[in-house]
Amino acid sequence: MKRLFRNYSYLAALLVAPVILSSCGEDSKEDKTVDAPLAGFTLEVNEENTMMISVTNTSIGGESYAWDFGDDSDIVTSANAEHTYTESGTYTVTLTTTNEGGSDDATQEVKVSGFGPNLVASGDMSDASAWISVALWTADDNITEAAFVDETFMFKNATDDMDKVYQYSNHILYQKVALTADKTYKFSANISSTTGNDGTWFEVYFLHESPDSEDIINKPGSQVALKAYGEGEDCLKGAFDGDIMEIAQGCTAANAFTQSLDASGEFTLPADSLTEDGSIYLLFKAGSGWASDEEVSPFGEGMHLDNVEIKEVL
């Protein structure tokens, strides 16, 4: 009888155990919680296309993602993404990452700026036919040797048969460039010389009339003026090679940037500063009046112009 009772007790224990274990298992599932994710990402601006960014997700515990690039574009739900902005500016990028435990946001600000294509034809000076080159002064002692050399345009004084330097010169190089009124553009150009200048001037003009005479050129005033003479204007005296706007900022007396250009090269022109068909004549004028030695050319071995650009600021 005792053996039978023990067997019944053992059987009852076996039947009750799964219920208890099952109940404990359900309780453990109910008690288990999922932590909310921790959002994070890295951001990089593309070096070649400075309007494009790449974002790389570094979130912990995320299951889904949503990227807001701050420019009213569609939300992107991939883990990592690339995005191209259409306008320059500062934007807030927000990543929202979510799992069963909740969601978390991470934000970063990014500043992007970009430019349209170069509107200057043959700004690299590879095609001379895109430019008009004219010697303004035509007397014998005003002859220049300005010419296209090694895909640059070189301003240089001429010499006579006895190698005497013609000290006086005034030469222009220009072309017509189509623009749009009230849009912002950026101008840049590279100038260089291995010897430097003495007694010279180099100027940049934006004209809304064809430069048929020097009076038309001088009327609006120069945008940039680099003068290798005069107190406080001794620019370009030594060897130089760089962007004209950066060099011009060192010529404090000659460049107040009172015209359209600012010190960085950006400008915006109203309609009345353009030709009837919405263009400007981009003109470079270089000349010399004297030098310290008649045997020395004011432009030395030559002043070179290349990489001329006018691009719309997007």
Helices and strands as residue ranges (DSSP letters): H 2-31, E 41-45, E 52-57, E 64-68, E 81-84, E 89-99, E 102-112, G 128-130, E 132-135, G 140-142, E 147-149, E 152-155, E 169-178, E 184-193, E 200-207, H 214-218, E 224-227, E 240-243, H 244-248, E 266-268, G 271-273, E 279-288, E 303-312
